[in-house]
Amino acid sequence: MGQHMAIKHNGARASVRHLRWWMLGLFLLGVTVNYITRNSLGILAPELKTELNMSTQQYAYVVGAFQLAYTFFQPLCGWLIDVVGLKAGFMICASVWAVVCMMHAGVGSWLQLAVLRFFMGGAEAAATPATAKTLGEWFPRKERPVAAGWAGVGFSVGAMLAPPIIVGAHVYFGWRGAFMFSGVLAAVWVALWWFLYEAPQRHTRLSEGERAMILEDQEPELPKQSLPSTLRSVLRNRRFYGIAIPAFMAEPAWAVLSFWVPLYLANERGMDLKQIALFAWVPFLAADLGSITSGYLTRLYTRVFGCSRVNSVVASSASGAVLMVSLACVALTRDPYVAIALISIGGFGHQIISCMLSALVVESFDKSQMATVNGLRGSSAWIASFLFSLVIGMTTDTFGFNPIFIAMGFFDLLGCLFMVLFIAERRSARPSPLPLPTDNPGTAL
């Protein structure tokens, strides 16, 4: 880390080169921990069902409790972050989810687990709106699609790391200790965030040149509004529905990857916990690659096809939607490794869509509303996630997972139609190509 973090002295103050990428990296570390804590439930689900005497239906209620809170609290967390600032707002929410995760170690029934998952979901709901706020604060508009792609990495890296980390903690400490361990990781990150993060206007380690570059083409921030006023303004904007409806159609696939794939591998592919740990992370590695690819794919559509910045984001999302058809093919194979490969292609496609939806939020709305809007976008997504998990709980014991995978394969193509209708720009004057980022985010991160 130190070798990349080149520090130059300007008088008495030391400035850090490429600080915007370091701040994004710090945020991504928090999102990674966020996903390790939330995905601990899915990894431990086979044992928890036995230890707490849970049926599949009751497990669906536990998952649904998290999803319901996550759905409801995303715009509230977003408004909190817009009002009190990213640093304080995200720290408050992260502190809550760290404590609640540690409390999971004391549960004695599925109902107690469901209550804790509800509170954890409410706190972890801050991650989605905070993503848009971070992009809006730290990146000029020309870099935001690429930065959005890197921002999505934190979500899938955490999900990718969760199986080996949680299984390792389980081996040494048991399932209760695994929950405690992941909660402590979150508490450590809270301390790092408090000491290291600051907005670009006030960060003492940000060079004046980079500060000017960050702020050069940012939108003027409008006065902060009350939550009802903000909601009315957003819900009257038709562009919001070009973001919210595709998010609604995309999220069931991510819910399945996060909460149900370990159970699917155990019940329908005959894998034990160690085998799940060996393979359950692969779709999330593919999702990481999809996140990184998404922003650079927009540059391809701009340079090769002459798309505007907005249309290049829409085209990138459409590419991800086509890849999601691979999930429908899971129902056609009996080979568990082919199934994992097809699910991984779906993870790659999903993260392209998810990252580009965040990019559309920062392209389409004022900076003072970005966190709230991304929270509303997340609520739309998690309504679908909540409903879909209930459907899974009611149907898979009877019909298996094949109908679920077939449906997920085509949801995103439908969502993409709404993106084209409400977001895509109709006039296609060829813009000048977007410059490549002056800094290499792969090196900075």
C-alpha positions as CSV (number, residue, x, y, z in Angstrom):
1,M,0.0,0.0,0.0
2,G,2.8,2.4,1.0
3,Q,4.6,2.1,-2.3
4,H,1.5,3.3,-4.2
5,M,0.6,6.0,-1.8
6,A,3.1,8.6,-3.0
7,I,3.2,11.6,-0.7
8,K,4.6,14.9,-1.7
9,H,5.2,17.8,0.7
10,N,3.7,21.2,0.0
11,G,4.8,23.4,2.8
12,A,3.7,22.0,6.1
13,R,0.9,19.9,4.5
14,A,1.5,16.5,2.9
15,S,-0.8,15.8,0.0
16,V,-1.6,12.3,-1.2
17,R,-1.6,11.6,-5.0
18,H,-4.8,10.3,-6.5
19,L,-6.6,10.7,-3.2
20,R,-10.0,10.4,-4.8
21,W,-9.2,6.7,-5.6
22,W,-7.9,6.1,-2.0
23,M,-11.2,7.5,-0.6
24,L,-13.1,5.3,-2.9
25,G,-11.0,2.4,-1.8
26,L,-11.7,3.2,1.9
27,F,-15.4,3.3,1.1
28,L,-15.2,0.0,-0.8
29,L,-13.5,-1.6,2.2
30,G,-16.6,-0.7,4.2
31,V,-18.9,-2.1,1.6
32,T,-16.9,-5.3,1.6
33,V,-17.3,-5.7,5.3
34,N,-21.0,-4.8,4.9
35,Y,-21.4,-7.8,2.6
36,I,-19.3,-10.2,4.7
37,T,-21.6,-9.4,7.7
38,R,-24.9,-9.8,5.7
39,N,-23.8,-12.9,3.7
40,S,-22.8,-14.7,6.9
41,L,-26.4,-15.8,7.2
42,G,-26.5,-17.5,3.8
43,I,-23.2,-19.3,4.4
44,L,-24.4,-20.6,7.8
45,A,-27.9,-21.3,6.7
46,P,-27.7,-25.2,6.4
47,E,-26.4,-25.4,10.0
48,L,-28.7,-22.7,11.4
49,K,-31.7,-24.5,10.0
50,T,-30.7,-27.5,12.1
51,E,-29.5,-25.7,15.2
52,L,-32.6,-23.4,15.4
53,N,-35.0,-26.0,14.0
54,M,-36.0,-23.8,11.1
55,S,-38.0,-24.9,8.1
56,T,-37.3,-23.5,4.7
57,Q,-40.4,-21.3,5.1
58,Q,-39.1,-19.9,8.4
59,Y,-35.7,-19.2,6.8
60,A,-37.5,-17.3,4.1
61,Y,-39.1,-15.2,6.8
62,V,-35.6,-14.5,8.3
63,V,-34.3,-13.5,4.9
64,G,-37.4,-11.4,4.3
65,A,-37.0,-9.5,7.6
66,F,-33.6,-8.3,6.4
67,Q,-34.9,-7.5,2.9
68,L,-38.0,-5.7,4.3
69,A,-35.9,-3.4,6.5
70,Y,-33.3,-2.8,3.7
71,T,-36.2,-1.8,1.4
72,F,-37.8,0.6,3.8
73,F,-34.7,2.2,5.2
74,Q,-32.7,2.9,2.0
75,P,-34.3,6.3,1.2
76,L,-34.2,7.2,4.9
77,C,-30.5,6.4,5.2
78,G,-30.0,8.2,2.0
79,W,-31.8,11.3,3.2
80,L,-29.8,11.1,6.5
81,I,-26.5,11.0,4.5
82,D,-27.6,13.9,2.3
83,V,-28.5,16.0,5.4
84,V,-25.7,15.2,7.9
85,G,-23.0,14.4,5.4
86,L,-21.4,11.1,4.1
87,K,-18.9,10.8,6.9
88,A,-21.2,11.0,9.9
89,G,-24.2,9.4,8.3
90,F,-22.4,6.3,7.0
91,M,-20.5,6.0,10.3
92,I,-23.7,6.0,12.4
93,C,-25.3,3.2,10.2
94,A,-22.1,1.1,10.1
95,S,-21.8,1.3,13.9
96,V,-25.4,-0.1,14.3
97,W,-24.9,-3.0,11.9
98,A,-21.6,-3.9,13.6
99,V,-23.3,-4.2,17.0
100,V,-26.3,-6.0,15.7
101,C,-24.2,-8.5,13.8
102,M,-22.4,-9.4,17.1
103,M,-25.7,-9.8,18.8
104,H,-26.5,-12.6,16.3
105,A,-24.3,-14.8,18.4
106,G,-26.9,-14.9,21.2
107,V,-30.0,-16.0,19.2
108,G,-31.9,-19.1,20.3
109,S,-34.7,-19.2,17.8
110,W,-35.5,-18.3,14.2
111,L,-37.8,-15.5,15.5
112,Q,-35.0,-13.8,17.4
113,L,-32.8,-14.1,14.4
114,A,-35.5,-12.5,12.2
115,V,-35.8,-9.5,14.6
116,L,-32.0,-9.0,14.5
117,R,-31.9,-9.3,10.8
118,F,-34.5,-6.6,10.5
119,F,-32.4,-4.1,12.5
120,M,-29.3,-5.2,10.6
121,G,-31.0,-4.7,7.3
122,G,-32.1,-1.2,8.3
123,A,-28.6,-0.2,9.1
124,E,-26.9,-1.8,6.2
125,A,-29.3,-0.1,3.9
126,A,-26.9,2.9,4.0
127,A,-24.5,1.2,1.6
128,T,-26.4,1.8,-1.6
129,P,-27.2,5.5,-1.1
130,A,-23.7,6.1,0.2
131,T,-22.2,4.8,-3.1
132,A,-23.9,7.5,-5.1
133,K,-22.8,10.2,-2.5
134,T,-19.2,9.0,-2.7
135,L,-19.1,9.2,-6.5
136,G,-20.8,12.6,-6.5
137,E,-18.4,14.1,-3.9
138,W,-15.1,12.7,-5.1
139,F,-15.3,12.4,-8.9
140,P,-15.7,14.7,-11.8
141,R,-18.6,13.8,-14.1
142,K,-16.3,12.4,-16.8
143,E,-14.8,9.8,-14.5
144,R,-18.1,8.7,-12.8
145,P,-19.0,5.7,-15.0
146,V,-15.6,4.2,-14.5
147,A,-15.6,5.0,-10.8
148,A,-19.1,3.5,-10.5
149,G,-17.8,0.3,-12.0
150,W,-15.0,0.2,-9.3
151,A,-17.5,1.1,-6.6
152,G,-19.5,-2.0,-7.5
153,V,-16.5,-4.2,-6.7
154,G,-17.0,-3.7,-2.9
155,F,-20.4,-5.3,-3.1
156,S,-19.2,-8.4,-4.9
157,V,-15.8,-8.7,-3.2
158,G,-17.5,-8.9,0.2
159,A,-19.9,-11.5,-1.1
160,M,-16.9,-13.4,-2.6
161,L,-14.8,-13.3,0.6
162,A,-17.7,-14.2,2.8
163,P,-17.7,-18.0,2.2
164,P,-14.0,-18.6,3.1
165,I,-14.0,-16.0,5.9
166,I,-17.2,-17.2,7.6
167,V,-16.4,-20.9,7.1
168,G,-12.9,-20.3,8.6
169,A,-14.4,-18.5,11.6
170,H,-16.9,-21.2,11.9
171,V,-14.2,-23.9,12.1
172,Y,-12.4,-22.1,14.9
173,F,-15.3,-20.5,16.8
174,G,-18.5,-22.2,15.8
175,W,-21.5,-20.4,14.1
176,R,-22.0,-18.0,17.0
177,G,-18.3,-17.0,16.9
178,A,-18.5,-16.5,13.2
179,F,-21.2,-13.9,13.7
180,M,-19.2,-12.2,16.4
181,F,-16.0,-12.2,14.2
182,S,-17.7,-10.5,11.3
183,G,-19.2,-7.9,13.7
184,V,-15.8,-7.1,15.0
185,L,-14.5,-6.6,11.5
186,A,-17.2,-4.0,10.9
187,A,-16.3,-2.2,14.2
188,V,-12.7,-2.0,13.1
189,W,-13.7,-0.4,9.8
190,V,-15.9,2.1,11.5
191,A,-12.8,3.4,13.4
192,L,-10.8,3.6,10.1
193,W,-13.6,5.5,8.4
194,W,-13.9,8.1,11.2
195,F,-10.2,8.8,11.3
196,L,-9.4,8.7,7.5
197,Y,-12.5,10.0,5.6
198,E,-13.2,13.7,4.9
199,A,-15.1,15.5,2.2
200,P,-12.9,16.9,-0.6
201,Q,-13.7,20.5,0.3
202,R,-12.1,19.9,3.8
203,H,-9.6,17.1,3.3
204,T,-6.1,18.3,4.3
205,R,-4.3,15.7,2.3
206,L,-6.0,16.6,-1.0
207,S,-3.8,18.6,-3.4
208,E,-5.2,21.9,-4.8
209,G,-4.7,20.5,-8.3
210,E,-6.8,17.4,-7.7
211,R,-9.4,19.4,-5.7
212,A,-9.9,21.7,-8.7
213,M,-10.1,18.7,-11.1
214,I,-12.8,17.0,-8.9
215,L,-14.9,20.2,-8.6
216,E,-14.4,21.5,-12.2
217,D,-17.5,20.1,-13.7
218,Q,-19.6,19.1,-10.7
219,E,-23.2,20.3,-10.5
220,P,-23.9,23.2,-8.1
221,E,-25.4,21.7,-5.0
222,L,-29.0,22.9,-4.4
223,P,-30.2,23.7,-0.9
224,K,-31.1,20.7,1.2
225,Q,-34.8,19.8,1.3
226,S,-37.0,18.0,3.8
227,L,-37.6,14.3,3.1
228,P,-41.2,14.8,1.8
229,S,-40.1,17.6,-0.5
230,T,-37.3,15.5,-1.9
231,L,-39.5,12.5,-2.4
232,R,-42.1,14.6,-4.3
233,S,-39.5,16.1,-6.5
234,V,-37.9,12.7,-7.4
235,L,-41.2,10.8,-7.9
236,R,-42.4,13.4,-10.4
237,N,-39.2,12.9,-12.5
238,R,-39.9,10.3,-15.2
239,R,-36.1,9.5,-15.4
240,F,-36.4,8.0,-11.9
241,Y,-38.7,5.2,-13.3
242,G,-36.1,4.4,-15.9
243,I,-33.8,3.6,-13.0
244,A,-36.2,2.2,-10.5
245,I,-38.0,-0.4,-12.7
246,P,-34.8,-2.0,-14.1
247,A,-33.5,-2.1,-10.5
248,F,-36.7,-3.9,-9.5
249,M,-36.2,-6.5,-12.3
250,A,-32.5,-7.0,-11.6
251,E,-32.4,-7.5,-7.8
252,P,-34.0,-11.0,-7.6
253,A,-30.9,-12.5,-9.2
254,W,-28.6,-10.8,-6.6
255,A,-30.9,-12.0,-3.8
256,V,-30.5,-15.5,-5.0
257,L,-26.7,-15.3,-5.2
258,S,-26.5,-13.7,-1.8
259,F,-29.0,-15.7,0.2
260,W,-30.1,-18.9,-1.7
261,V,-27.2,-20.2,-3.8
262,P,-25.5,-22.0,-0.8
263,L,-28.9,-23.7,0.0
264,Y,-29.3,-24.5,-3.7
265,L,-25.9,-26.1,-3.8
266,A,-26.6,-28.1,-0.7
267,N,-30.1,-29.3,-1.5
268,E,-30.0,-29.8,-5.3
269,R,-26.3,-30.3,-6.0
270,G,-25.5,-32.3,-2.9
271,M,-22.6,-30.2,-1.7
272,D,-21.5,-30.0,2.0
273,L,-20.3,-26.8,3.8
274,K,-16.7,-27.2,2.7
275,Q,-17.6,-27.7,-1.0
276,I,-19.9,-24.7,-0.8
277,A,-17.0,-22.6,0.6
278,L,-14.9,-23.8,-2.3
279,F,-17.4,-22.8,-5.0
280,A,-19.9,-20.3,-3.7
281,W,-17.5,-17.4,-4.1
282,V,-16.9,-17.9,-7.8
283,P,-20.1,-16.1,-9.0
284,F,-19.0,-13.1,-6.9
285,L,-15.5,-13.1,-8.5
286,A,-17.3,-12.9,-11.8
287,A,-19.4,-10.1,-10.4
288,D,-16.2,-8.2,-9.5
289,L,-15.1,-8.5,-13.1
290,G,-18.5,-7.3,-14.3
291,S,-18.2,-4.3,-12.0
292,I,-14.8,-3.3,-13.3
293,T,-15.7,-4.0,-16.9
294,S,-19.0,-1.9,-16.8
295,G,-17.4,1.6,-16.7
296,Y,-14.9,0.8,-19.4
297,L,-17.6,-0.7,-21.5
298,T,-19.3,2.7,-21.6
299,R,-16.1,4.1,-23.1
300,L,-16.2,1.4,-25.8
301,Y,-19.8,2.4,-26.8
302,T,-18.8,6.1,-26.8
303,R,-15.7,5.6,-29.0
304,V,-16.9,2.9,-31.4
305,F,-20.6,3.7,-31.7
306,G,-20.6,7.4,-30.9
307,C,-23.0,7.1,-28.0
308,S,-23.6,10.0,-25.6
309,R,-22.5,9.4,-22.0
310,V,-26.0,8.5,-20.9
311,N,-26.7,6.3,-23.9
312,S,-23.3,4.5,-23.4
313,V,-24.4,3.7,-19.8
314,V,-27.8,2.4,-21.1
315,A,-26.0,0.3,-23.7
316,S,-23.7,-1.2,-21.1
317,S,-26.7,-2.1,-19.0
318,A,-28.3,-3.8,-22.0
319,S,-25.2,-5.9,-22.5
320,G,-25.5,-7.1,-18.9
321,A,-29.1,-8.0,-19.5
322,V,-28.3,-10.2,-22.4
323,L,-25.7,-12.1,-20.3
324,M,-28.4,-12.7,-17.6
325,V,-30.0,-15.2,-20.0
326,S,-27.3,-17.7,-18.8
327,L,-29.3,-18.1,-15.6
328,A,-32.2,-19.7,-17.5
329,C,-29.8,-22.3,-18.8
330,V,-29.0,-23.5,-15.3
331,A,-32.2,-25.4,-15.5
332,L,-30.9,-27.3,-18.5
333,T,-27.8,-28.8,-17.0
334,R,-27.2,-31.7,-14.5
335,D,-23.5,-30.9,-14.0
336,P,-23.0,-28.8,-10.8
337,Y,-19.9,-27.2,-12.2
338,V,-21.6,-26.1,-15.4
339,A,-24.4,-24.7,-13.2
340,I,-21.8,-22.7,-11.2
341,A,-20.3,-21.4,-14.4
342,L,-23.7,-20.3,-15.7
343,I,-24.5,-18.6,-12.4
344,S,-21.2,-16.9,-12.6
345,I,-22.0,-15.4,-16.0
346,G,-25.2,-14.1,-14.5
347,G,-23.2,-12.5,-11.7
348,F,-21.0,-10.8,-14.2
349,G,-24.0,-9.5,-16.1
350,H,-25.9,-8.4,-13.0
351,Q,-23.0,-6.3,-11.7
352,I,-22.7,-4.5,-15.0
353,I,-26.4,-3.5,-14.7
354,S,-26.2,-2.6,-11.0
355,C,-23.1,-0.3,-11.4
356,M,-24.6,1.4,-14.4
357,L,-27.8,2.1,-12.5
358,S,-25.7,3.9,-9.9
359,A,-24.0,5.8,-12.7
360,L,-27.4,6.9,-14.1
361,V,-28.4,8.2,-10.7
362,V,-25.3,10.5,-10.5
363,E,-25.9,11.5,-14.2
364,S,-29.5,12.4,-13.7
365,F,-30.0,14.0,-10.3
366,D,-28.6,16.9,-8.3
367,K,-25.8,16.1,-5.8
368,S,-28.0,17.2,-2.9
369,Q,-30.4,14.4,-3.9
370,M,-28.1,11.6,-5.0
371,A,-28.0,9.6,-1.8
372,T,-31.8,9.8,-1.4
373,V,-32.5,8.9,-5.1
374,N,-30.1,5.9,-4.9
375,G,-31.8,4.9,-1.7
376,L,-35.2,4.9,-3.5
377,R,-33.6,3.0,-6.4
378,G,-32.4,0.5,-3.8
379,S,-35.8,0.3,-2.2
380,S,-37.3,-0.6,-5.5
381,A,-34.7,-3.3,-6.0
382,W,-35.2,-4.7,-2.5
383,I,-39.0,-4.8,-2.8
384,A,-38.4,-7.3,-5.6
385,S,-35.8,-9.1,-3.6
386,F,-38.2,-9.4,-0.6
387,L,-41.1,-10.7,-2.7
388,F,-38.9,-13.1,-4.7
389,S,-37.5,-14.6,-1.5
390,L,-41.0,-15.2,-0.2
391,V,-41.8,-16.9,-3.5
392,I,-38.7,-19.1,-3.3
393,G,-39.6,-20.1,0.3
394,M,-43.1,-21.1,-0.8
395,T,-42.2,-23.0,-4.0
396,T,-38.8,-24.5,-4.0
397,D,-39.6,-27.4,-1.6
398,T,-42.2,-28.5,-4.1
399,F,-40.9,-27.4,-7.5
400,G,-37.2,-27.0,-6.9
401,F,-35.0,-24.0,-8.1
402,N,-35.3,-24.5,-11.9
403,P,-38.4,-22.3,-12.4
404,I,-36.7,-19.6,-10.4
405,F,-33.6,-19.6,-12.6
406,I,-35.6,-19.6,-15.8
407,A,-37.5,-16.5,-14.6
408,M,-34.4,-14.6,-13.6
409,G,-32.9,-15.2,-17.0
410,F,-35.4,-12.9,-18.6
411,F,-36.3,-10.3,-16.0
412,D,-33.5,-7.9,-16.9
413,L,-34.3,-7.8,-20.6
414,L,-37.8,-6.5,-19.6
415,G,-36.2,-4.0,-17.2
416,C,-33.9,-2.8,-20.0
417,L,-36.9,-1.8,-22.1
418,F,-38.0,0.8,-19.4
419,M,-34.4,2.1,-19.3
420,V,-34.6,2.8,-23.0
421,L,-38.0,4.4,-22.8
422,F,-37.4,6.7,-19.9
423,I,-33.6,7.4,-19.9
424,A,-32.0,6.9,-23.3
425,E,-31.4,10.1,-25.3
426,R,-33.2,10.2,-28.6
427,R,-30.8,12.4,-30.6
428,S,-27.5,10.8,-31.3
429,A,-25.0,13.6,-32.2
430,R,-21.5,12.1,-32.0
431,P,-19.8,13.7,-29.0
432,S,-16.1,14.0,-28.6
433,P,-14.6,10.9,-27.0
434,L,-14.4,10.9,-23.3
435,P,-10.8,11.1,-22.1
436,L,-9.4,8.1,-20.3
437,P,-8.9,8.7,-16.6
438,T,-5.6,10.5,-15.9
439,D,-4.9,8.1,-13.0
440,N,-5.0,4.3,-13.1
441,P,-7.7,3.1,-10.7
442,G,-6.4,-0.4,-10.7
443,T,-3.1,0.9,-9.3
444,A,-4.7,3.3,-6.9
445,L,-6.9,0.6,-5.4
